[in-house]
């Protein structure tokens, strides 16, 4: 697993963490193409949780345009975060599972079951890490919106397994940020444009990612030959 994926070592017993952080109403896809959509939602939940935690710890209140637009954006995103937390795991779950499987045999079967999700999320994390290696990451909440919009609306991936997403108007959220595009420039770079570009890269990398099960296994018939 890549360094982009495991950002830091955690001393918590992975078995205890996984037990205490179960997703109460998890929706688990069975088809690989649906697992890719799950990975997008893992990405969204993780980024939104970290964003809101950082805002709370810093006692910072983000603002986009006027108070009405700000309230609409962040109340909607907070509701999305809460719904994702009920139905989708986050990256911390995958990190603890991957680390724990190296030490505890009882976690290895679960880790193999989650391997497609781990790899799909990892390719997204690598893309983000590479893009922001030498620059600060602004507006992570807008990146979440753009990635979800590009994957669900532009690439037309089904969200039938995740009906709660129907309550989120991704296009209206994007339009609200776009109305205040001129306010979001840093050192001559338009943050809105930059995030649109990186979201396309993330989705393309995920779209092209192939998961191969048991690639190192050799069949008995081949061995006999």
N, C-alpha and C positions, 0 to 999 in steps of 0.2 A: 504494500500500500504506500502511496506517495507521501512525501513530506507536506505537500499542499493539503492532503487530507487529514493527517494527524498533526495538528498544529502544535500540540504540546502533550507531554506525558501527564497522566492523571494517576495519583496514588490510591484512589478509591478502588476497593475491590470491585472488579467488573460485575461479578455475580450479584453483589448487593445493589450496585447501581441499576442494573437491568431489572432487578426485582422491584425496586422502588420507583422506577420511572417507566412503568408499563403504559402504553397508550391505551386508554380505557375503551375506546370504541374504534380501534384501528380497522381501516379498510385496506385489505391486502390483496392486490391484483394477482392473477395467476398467469397471465400472458406477458411475455417480455416487453411488448410494445406498451402495455399498460404500466409496467414497472418503470418505464422511462418517464411516464407522466407522474408516477409516484415520486421519482427522483426530483422532478421539478418542484413538487410540493414540499419535499424534504428540504430542498434548497430554500424555498420561500419561508417555511416555518423557522428554520435555523437563522436566516438573516433577519427576519422580523423580531424574533426573540432577542437576539443580540442587540439589535437596534434599540428596541424599547428599554432593555435593561441598561444600556449605556446612557440613554436619555434620562432615565430615572436616577441613576447614580450621579449624574452630572447636574441634576435639577435643571435640565435644559428643555425648553419647549420649542420644537421646530416650527417654522412658519413658512408657508408658501402663499404669497399674495395676501389677500385680505383674510380676516378672521373666519369668514364663512367657508372659503375654500380650504383653509387650514383645518378647520373642524371636520369638514367632509372627508378629506384625505386621511387624517390620522384616526378618526373614529372608524372609518371603513377598514383600514389596515389593522387596527386593534381587533376588530371583530373577526377579520380573516385569520389573524394569529390564533385567536381562541378556538376557532373551528378547526384549524389545522392541528392544534395541540390535541384535540379529541380524536382525530382520525388518521393522523400521519406521524411517524416517528421523526426525530430530528437527528442531526449529525452526531450529537453526543452519544446517542444510543448506538449508532454504527461504529463510532470510535471505540467505545468500551467493549463492544462485542468483538471487534477485530483484534483488539489487544488481549482480551480475555481468552479468545480461542487459542492463542499461542501458548497459554499456560494451563488452561483448564479443559480437559477432554470433553466434559459435559456441554461445553459451549461450541464445540467444533461443528456439530451437526447443524445447529442453528445458524452459525456463521456461513456454512455452505449454502443453506437455504436463502440467506440474505445477500449472497455474493453478487448477484446481478445488480441489486439496488446499490450496494457498496461501490461497485465499479462505475455505475452510471453517475452516482453523485460525485465520485472522485474526479471524473473527467470534467465535470462542471467546476469543481473547486480548483483544479489545476489551471483551467482557463482564466478564472478570476484572479488567481494568485499571479499568473504570468503578466496579466494586463496591468495589475497594480503594483508590480514589483518595485518600480521606481517612481511612483506617484501616489498621492493620497486618494483614498476611495471616498468620494462624495456621494451623498444621496443613495445609500444602499436600499432604501425603501422603494425608490424609483426603479432601481435595477430589478428588484423583485417583480414589480408590476410589468416591466418591459419583457422580462424572460417569460413570465406566465402568458402575457398577451401574444408574444411571438409563437410560443409553443401551441397554445390552445386555439387562438383565433386565426393566425396566419398559416400555421402548419396544419390546422384543422385536426388536432388530436382529440379523440373523444374524452369527455369528462363524465360519462354516464355513471361511473363508479363513485364519483365524488359530486353528488347533486348540490351540496352546499355552495359550490363554486358559482352556481347560477345566480346567486344573490350578490355577486361581486361584479360591478360594471367596470371592467378593465379599461375599456375605451374612454369612458368618462374620467377615470382617474388619470389616464395619460393626457387627455385634453386639458384637465385642470392644471397639470404641471406645464404643459405647452403654452398656456396663456401667460405664464410668467417666465418664459424662456430667457428674456433679456436680463432678468435678475440673477440668473444662474450662470455666470461666467467667472472663471478663475484663471488669472494670468493669460487672458486672451483666448481661453479654450471654453467652448460652450459645453457645460456638463451634460445637458440634455442630449446633445448630439453624440457625445462620447459614450454615454450609457446606452443609447440606441445601438451603437456600433458593437459594443462589447456583448450586448444581449444577443445579437445576431450570431456572433462567434460562439457563444455558449451553446445556443440551440443547434447550430451546425455541428459542433463537436459531439453533442449528445446524440443527434440524429445519425451520425456516422459511426458511432461507437457500436462495436459488435461484441456480444458476449458469447464465449465458447465454453461449453461445459466439458470438464475432464479432457482438456486438450493434451495432457501428457499421458493419457491412458492408451495402452496398446492392446488390441483385442487378442484373444487366445488363438483365433484362426491365423492372424498375422504372425504370431510367435511361432506357430508350427511350421509356417513356410520358411 
